[in-house]
Amino acid sequence: MTATTESVATDDLTAEVTSWLEEHWNPDLTVEEWWDRLGRSGWAVPTWPVEWYGKGLSRAEGVRVMQTIGTFGALGAPGGLGTLLAGPTIIVHGTEAQKERYLLDIVTGQKAWCQLFSEPGAGSDLAGLNTRAERDGDEWVVNGQKVWTSGGHWSDLGMLLARTDPDVAKHQGITYFALDMHQPGVEIRPLRELTGRAMFNEVFLTDVRVPNDAAIGGLNNGWAVANTTLMFERSGLGAGGGGGSVAALPGTVGGDLARRAGDFLRLRDLTGGGGGGSATSVQNLTALARANGTIADAEIRQQLAQLYTLNEIARYTNLRQRALSRAGGEIPGLGNIAKLSMSRILRLSRDLSGRILGPYATLHAYDAADAERLAVATDGAAQPGVTESMLFAQAPQIYGGTDEIQHNILGERVLGLPKEPNADQGKPFRELPKNG
Ligand SMILES: Cc1cc2nc3c(=O)[nH]c(=O)nc-3n(C[C@H](O)[C@H](O)[C@H](O)COP(=O)(O)OP(=O)(O)OC[C@H]3O[C@@H](n4cnc5c(N)ncnc54)[C@H](O)[C@@H]3O)c2cc1C
């Protein structure tokens, strides 16, 4: 496809989305009403299949749709782990009945999801998880502890990994369930992060029940299903993951569904977009360096050039993947590469931001009112949005599988290097040494 035909196709898509928005967007709708329209139209998750509330578009086209919604000035699609992870995983592994049960509530933002994977003794070695599910008639009874559960405190459902057979090798005895978070025995304790927010939680599960027909992908097949989720997590995060980022929370707990949709746009403008990455974009950092004179520092100019270059490499890699996938090919390990590239970009942005802002980078605001006060008190020298991004930059190199784990996967599965020695191989989980 030539550049001209591609841009015509892009313009057609933009025109189609814009015309739909002109007809359907109304800031006076509640978030629930707006997301119902958007979700049922296929524009909330345009990369999903047409038969399951999508439009069957490519990732790049999906990003274009989200940008068009943003530029138009309408509230974006429901964000969070439902649209990013649970929905795509259910489309791949769920039964027709499960797709009917879960997908519409995800695309219309009715239900929010969290990811109940990590445990105190199982992060990188996720297959070593200890949470167990025992069969009781048509149900399973779950006991165990999860940790780092992002958004667990406002979720309706959880993607739960639990051990359903301890007598087989650790990867083989795990099942992936859709767990109802609103039931006795689910105890959620917030954990405060460096940014001052409490985005993630410890989740304690005591005699919690999950029906057998909520097992996604079949009994003891959870490792394969979890890997699908992780693949979507890596590629979604590596792509910037910003498409659906809005200030409104999906689900019944957050309380945003009943609020006026238009109010969230004002909030988004005040807080700088909610995308996390934009405050430390090359453009923004260059503007800050020009404004405070640090652009005269040759090392800062060099790092700005490095940041620009890394972003361009990521963009060209995406373009290469697009061209390859049109021809039926793929870049092996692209999701891992994309995630590593994002981690690197965020670390460089963090360090560069610190150099540009100097001591002002240490002034952190814990809420919007704080941010406004800081901006006034320092005459704009403090940049709370930038500091927030700097503090958060530690996280993406850990979640979704740490950078070291991405390197291991690339080494072993893509480059074919020798595997790490594994003493657990083939041994029943029950016989493996455990922490604590
Ligand atoms: C902001 C944030 C949000 C998160 N959200 C969620 C969530 O919603 N749901 C969820 O389930 N989890 C979540 N996590 C947890 C995340 O997936 C784990 O933290 C991650 O997988 C690492 O596990 P761990 O913390 O147990 O570290 P460990 O696995 O103990 O690793 C410690 C260190 O050892 C290194 N390491 C471990 N094994 C190897 C190896 N084989 N080779 C080389 N180096 C190795 C790691 O790279 C790391 O540096 C979140 C984490 C963060 C930071």
Ligand as a Chemical Component Dictionary entry (heavy atoms), coordinates in Angstrom:
data_LIG
# 
_chem_comp.id                   LIG 
_chem_comp.type                 NON-POLYMER 
_chem_comp.pdbx_formal_charge   0 
_chem_comp.three_letter_code    LIG 
# 
loop_
_chem_comp_atom.comp_id 
_chem_comp_atom.atom_id 
_chem_comp_atom.alt_atom_id 
_chem_comp_atom.type_symbol 
_chem_comp_atom.charge 
_chem_comp_atom.model_Cartn_x 
_chem_comp_atom.model_Cartn_y 
_chem_comp_atom.model_Cartn_z 
_chem_comp_atom.pdbx_ordinal 
LIG C1  C1  C 0 2.571  -1.202  39.308 1  
LIG C2  C2  C 0 2.413  -2.706  39.329 2  
LIG C3  C3  C 0 1.164  -3.245  39.044 3  
LIG C4  C4  C 0 0.994  -4.635  39.078 4  
LIG N1  N1  N 0 -0.264 -5.126  38.818 5  
LIG C5  C5  C 0 -0.469 -6.461  38.907 6  
LIG C6  C6  C 0 -1.797 -6.997  38.751 7  
LIG O1  O1  O 0 -2.757 -6.269  38.510 8  
LIG N2  N2  N 0 -1.980 -8.309  38.896 9  
LIG C7  C7  C 0 -0.952 -9.173  39.135 10 
LIG O2  O2  O 0 -1.194 -10.360 39.220 11 
LIG N3  N3  N 0 0.323  -8.701  39.308 12 
LIG C8  C8  C 0 0.570  -7.374  39.206 13 
LIG N4  N4  N 0 1.847  -6.878  39.382 14 
LIG C9  C9  C 0 2.894  -7.801  39.804 15 
LIG C10 C10 C 0 3.959  -8.063  38.747 16 
LIG O3  O3  O 0 3.454  -8.851  37.699 17 
LIG C11 C11 C 0 5.125  -8.719  39.473 18 
LIG O4  O4  O 0 5.637  -7.743  40.378 19 
LIG C12 C12 C 0 6.210  -9.148  38.515 20 
LIG O5  O5  O 0 5.784  -10.241 37.739 21 
LIG C13 C13 C 0 7.508  -9.532  39.266 22 
LIG O6  O6  O 0 7.259  -10.432 40.276 23 
LIG P1  P1  P 0 7.788  -10.181 41.763 24 
LIG O7  O7  O 0 7.387  -8.797  42.173 25 
LIG O8  O8  O 0 7.324  -11.311 42.592 26 
LIG O9  O9  O 0 9.370  -10.186 41.636 27 
LIG P2  P2  P 0 10.310 -11.456 41.620 28 
LIG O10 O10 O 0 9.768  -12.465 40.656 29 
LIG O11 O11 O 0 10.572 -11.903 43.005 30 
LIG O12 O12 O 0 11.623 -10.840 40.981 31 
LIG C14 C14 C 0 12.583 -10.086 41.764 32 
LIG C15 C15 C 0 13.753 -9.730  40.847 33 
LIG O13 O13 O 0 14.398 -10.929 40.389 34 
LIG C16 C16 C 0 14.471 -10.948 38.971 35 
LIG N5  N5  N 0 14.255 -12.318 38.471 36 
LIG C17 C17 C 0 13.342 -13.207 38.918 37 
LIG N6  N6  N 0 13.430 -14.361 38.210 38 
LIG C18 C18 C 0 14.421 -14.183 37.303 39 
LIG C19 C19 C 0 14.993 -15.020 36.303 40 
LIG N7  N7  N 0 14.534 -16.240 36.073 41 
LIG N8  N8  N 0 16.002 -14.504 35.549 42 
LIG C20 C20 C 0 16.467 -13.239 35.773 43 
LIG N9  N9  N 0 15.972 -12.409 36.723 44 
LIG C21 C21 C 0 14.976 -12.885 37.473 45 
LIG C22 C22 C 0 13.324 -10.054 38.513 46 
LIG O14 O14 O 0 13.553 -9.540  37.217 47 
LIG C23 C23 C 0 13.320 -8.974  39.586 48 
LIG O15 O15 O 0 14.282 -7.998  39.294 49 
LIG C24 C24 C 0 2.067  -5.491  39.365 50 
LIG C25 C25 C 0 3.332  -4.944  39.638 51 
LIG C26 C26 C 0 3.506  -3.564  39.627 52 
LIG C27 C27 C 0 4.870  -3.008  39.932 53 
# 
loop_
_chem_comp_bond.comp_id 
_chem_comp_bond.atom_id_1 
_chem_comp_bond.atom_id_2 
_chem_comp_bond.value_order 
_chem_comp_bond.pdbx_ordinal 
LIG C1  C2  SING 1  
LIG C2  C3  SING 2  
LIG C2  C26 DOUB 3  
LIG C3  C4  DOUB 4  
LIG C4  N1  SING 5  
LIG C4  C24 SING 6  
LIG N1  C5  DOUB 7  
LIG C5  C6  SING 8  
LIG C5  C8  SING 9  
LIG C6  O1  DOUB 10 
LIG C6  N2  SING 11 
LIG N2  C7  SING 12 
LIG C7  O2  DOUB 13 
LIG C7  N3  SING 14 
LIG N3  C8  DOUB 15 
LIG C8  N4  SING 16 
LIG N4  C9  SING 17 
LIG N4  C24 SING 18 
LIG C9  C10 SING 19 
LIG C10 O3  SING 20 
LIG C10 C11 SING 21 
LIG C11 O4  SING 22 
LIG C11 C12 SING 23 
LIG C12 O5  SING 24 
LIG C12 C13 SING 25 
LIG C13 O6  SING 26 
LIG O6  P1  SING 27 
LIG P1  O7  DOUB 28 
LIG P1  O8  SING 29 
LIG P1  O9  SING 30 
LIG O9  P2  SING 31 
LIG P2  O10 DOUB 32 
LIG P2  O11 SING 33 
LIG P2  O12 SING 34 
LIG O12 C14 SING 35 
LIG C14 C15 SING 36 
LIG C15 O13 SING 37 
LIG C15 C23 SING 38 
LIG O13 C16 SING 39 
LIG C16 N5  SING 40 
LIG C16 C22 SING 41 
LIG N5  C17 SING 42 
LIG N5  C21 SING 43 
LIG C17 N6  DOUB 44 
LIG N6  C18 SING 45 
LIG C18 C19 SING 46 
LIG C18 C21 DOUB 47 
LIG C19 N7  SING 48 
LIG C19 N8  DOUB 49 
LIG N8  C20 SING 50 
LIG C20 N9  DOUB 51 
LIG N9  C21 SING 52 
LIG C22 O14 SING 53 
LIG C22 C23 SING 54 
LIG C23 O15 SING 55 
LIG C24 C25 DOUB 56 
LIG C25 C26 SING 57 
LIG C26 C27 SING 58 
# 
